[in-house]
Amino acid sequence: MLGAIAVLVVCMAGIYFWLTKAMGVSMVTTLVMAVAGFLFAAVAGYLVGIIGSSSNPISGLTLSTLLLAAGLLVLLGMKGTSGIIAVLGVATVVCCVAGVAGDMLQDWKVGHLLGGTPWKMQVGGLIGVVAAALVLIPIIMVLHKSGGGIGSETIPAPQAGLMHTTATGIIGGVMPWHYIVIGMLFAVALILIGSPSPMLIAVGMYLPFTTTSAIFVGGIIKWVADRLAARKLGDDKKARETVENRGLLVASGLVAGEAMIGIVLAIIVAFNTKLFCGTDSWVASQAGKLTCVARTPGWFHWWPLGIVVIVGLGVFMVAMSLKGVTRTRPDPGSGGSGGDGGSDGDAEAHAGAETGAGEGAERGAEAEAPEDSGDGAEEKDAGAPC
């Protein structure tokens, strides 16, 4: 294991030397990458194990590494495009390390609970990481080329833009440090007042409003599902956990489906084809410059229809989460008259009463049997000849 890590570190040192053309700078960036990757992998894995994969602080850990690496490169006198590339290279490695650490922790925990063999789970994890690396790059290139470009309005990539701005500002010597200090003091204030998650507040400040509003709508759907589950299931923790797990599966399917559809649409665009075309695109298609499957309907951008779709999606997700889930135990306060749970309780009580009565009769018969046997034996002995 240590030998494999050493080989990877040497390979990364060679990549950093190729980017910076300076041996000292490449050694520093490699050292920062190795130390930060080791420490932040532990932090990411720990937080994912406690809270969940959705709370993996990848952005915060990556920005911390970027600030550290950029500061060291500035002290060493490294500036220009090569310095920016080196900083982003270190941040990229640490970002991937934190993401893979959280994912591997979740996967291997599930494998441990299911009784999986440790070395086989490790081999499976290595295969997954390599396969993802080979598949991910072509998809990103297609999205960048045919999806409008990473960083555009179509694919804004706000975290990547933030990291690029930070690296450029530090290496170029134009970083407004007073804003960084204000942000740090604001984070301290949020911690002192007991804010649930200061990092989520910070993420919401630099994400586009369309993204944060979509997250807010998802939170409303989750709140409605929790209220309905509490009203239907009461304090039955097992049943409510079933509802939550179903909701997570439905939401995960929605996220995965949206991502897959986005990739499919990007591939279609890569072949100079559009499913729905506006007036300009339709004119271009008539000239043979573009292939249009159909013209965009007039109601396509009608905002009331969008609201109907969102409400319908929320109702579907809540209904699928609550579908078929009943109490695993009767409500203590129902008194046996709470619908199906009460009927089941009455039936069980009646069956228990019959069982108890039958057992009492059998015990009574067993108690009387020895006396009858004894009397019969005495009469037989009295009537027998000597």
QUIQUI-V739257 format. One record per backbone hydrogen bond with DSSP energy under -0.5 kcal/mol. CO is the residue of the C=O (numbers start at 0). NH is the residue of the N-H. Records with the same first field share a line. If there is no record, write none. Layout:
# QUIQUI-V739257
CO = NH, NH
This chain:
# QUIQUI-V739257
0 = 4
1 = 5
2 = 6
3 = 7
4 = 8
5 = 9
6 = 10
7 = 11
8 = 12
9 = 13
10 = 14
11 = 15
12 = 16
13 = 17
14 = 18
15 = 19
16 = 20
21 = 25
22 = 26
23 = 27
24 = 28
25 = 29
26 = 30
27 = 31
28 = 32
29 = 33
30 = 34
31 = 35
32 = 36
33 = 37
34 = 38
35 = 39
36 = 40
37 = 41
38 = 42
39 = 43
40 = 44
41 = 45
42 = 46
43 = 47
44 = 48
45 = 49
46 = 50, 51
51 = 54
52 = 55
54 = 56
55 = 57
56 = 60
57 = 61
58 = 62
59 = 63
60 = 64
61 = 65
62 = 66
63 = 67
64 = 68
65 = 69
66 = 70
67 = 71
68 = 72
69 = 73
70 = 74
71 = 75
72 = 77
73 = 76
76 = 78
78 = 82
79 = 83
80 = 84
81 = 85
82 = 86
83 = 87
84 = 88
85 = 89
86 = 90
87 = 91
88 = 92
89 = 93
90 = 94
91 = 95
92 = 96
93 = 97
94 = 98
95 = 99
96 = 100
97 = 101
98 = 102
99 = 103
100 = 104
101 = 105
102 = 106
103 = 107
104 = 108
105 = 109
106 = 110
107 = 111
108 = 112
109 = 113
110 = 115
111 = 114
116 = 120
117 = 121
118 = 122
119 = 123
120 = 124
121 = 125
122 = 126
123 = 127
124 = 128
125 = 129
126 = 130
127 = 131
128 = 132
129 = 133
130 = 134
131 = 135
132 = 136
133 = 137
134 = 138
135 = 139
136 = 140
137 = 141
138 = 142
139 = 143
140 = 144
141 = 145
142 = 146, 148
148 = 151, 154
154 = 150, 151
156 = 160
157 = 161
158 = 162
159 = 163
160 = 164
161 = 165
162 = 166
163 = 167
164 = 168
165 = 169
166 = 170
167 = 171
168 = 172, 173, 174
169 = 172
174 = 176
175 = 178, 179
176 = 180
177 = 181
178 = 182
179 = 183
180 = 184
181 = 185
182 = 186
183 = 187
184 = 188
185 = 189
186 = 190
187 = 191
188 = 192
189 = 194
190 = 193
196 = 200
197 = 201
198 = 202
199 = 203
200 = 204
201 = 204, 205
202 = 205, 206
207 = 211
208 = 212
209 = 213
210 = 214
211 = 215
212 = 216
213 = 217
214 = 218
215 = 219
216 = 220
217 = 221
218 = 222
219 = 223
220 = 224
221 = 225
222 = 226
223 = 227
224 = 228
225 = 229
226 = 230
227 = 231
228 = 232
229 = 233
232 = 235
234 = 236
235 = 239
236 = 240
237 = 241
238 = 242
239 = 243
240 = 244
241 = 245
242 = 246
243 = 247
244 = 248
245 = 249
246 = 250
247 = 251
248 = 252
249 = 253
250 = 254
251 = 255
252 = 256
253 = 257
254 = 258
255 = 259
256 = 260
257 = 261
258 = 262
259 = 263
260 = 264
261 = 265
262 = 266
263 = 267
264 = 268
265 = 269
266 = 270
267 = 270, 272
268 = 271
271 = 290
273 = 292
274 = 293
276 = 295
277 = 281
278 = 282
279 = 283
280 = 284
281 = 285
282 = 286
283 = 288, 289
284 = 287
289 = 291
290 = 273
293 = 276
296 = 299
298 = 301
300 = 302
301 = 304, 305
302 = 306
303 = 307
304 = 308
305 = 309
306 = 310
307 = 311
308 = 312
309 = 313
310 = 314
311 = 315
312 = 316
313 = 317
314 = 318
315 = 319
316 = 320
317 = 321
318 = 322
321 = 324
323 = 325
330 = 333
331 = 334
333 = 336
336 = 338
337 = 340
338 = 342
339 = 343
340 = 344
341 = 345
342 = 346
343 = 347
344 = 348
345 = 349
346 = 350
347 = 351
348 = 352
349 = 353
350 = 354
351 = 355
352 = 356
353 = 357
354 = 358
355 = 359
356 = 360
357 = 361
358 = 362
359 = 363
360 = 364
361 = 365
362 = 366
363 = 367
364 = 368
365 = 369
367 = 371
368 = 372
369 = 373
370 = 374
371 = 375
372 = 376
373 = 377
374 = 378
375 = 379
376 = 380
377 = 381
378 = 382
379 = 383
